[in-house]
Amino acid sequence: MIGRSHIVLGVACAITASSMGYVPLTFASLGAAALGSLAPDLDTERSLLGCRMVWLSRPISRLFGHRTVTHSLFVPLLTGGVLAHYSGIGGLRSAWGAFLIGYISHILADLMTGGCWALYPLSRNRVSLWPYAKTGSMREYLLLISSLGLLSCVTYHYLSRQLPQSGQKLHHSAFIALTRPGDYEQL
Ligand SMILES: [Zn+2]
């Protein structure tokens, strides 16, 4: 998946997570999610972040290669574990948590577009869940749009659960206005 698609997906995942109450909906969180969604591709100089940080991406690329160690699910899980250990669960309910959500979204997206070493160090095999979408292809965009649609549904579901009373009042008012226009004035 190309860098811009990763950013869109990472930020969308952070918004969905904030609707569930896991991370705050702030500019810091959204920025962190965008950064996290690009971070795994620091293993190549050709990526959006890697070409701006060649001093880091070049040695990582030479040492490990692309879509290998930095694309392991253990990286965000271990980082999250260390964060929770030192700063409590509150540490995860912050921009740091959003960064990790962005990071995980990148790995999941790459699993659907060619695969990566998601299970390293348990396995050095490139795991691929759906080998039909190549990076930058039309299928990648279809995958992105489908993912955004799914995330929007989940976000709407959680937001509507958070505002049940105001939502009911709104529907009730609209219903009365439709059926008994005269009564609507008295509300
Ligand atoms: Zn990647």
Boltz pocket constraint, residues with backbone or C-beta under 6 A from the ligand:
constraints:
  - pocket:
      binder: B
      contacts: [[A, 1], [A, 40], [A, 41], [A, 67], [A, 71], [A, 106], [A, 110]]
      max_distance: 6.0
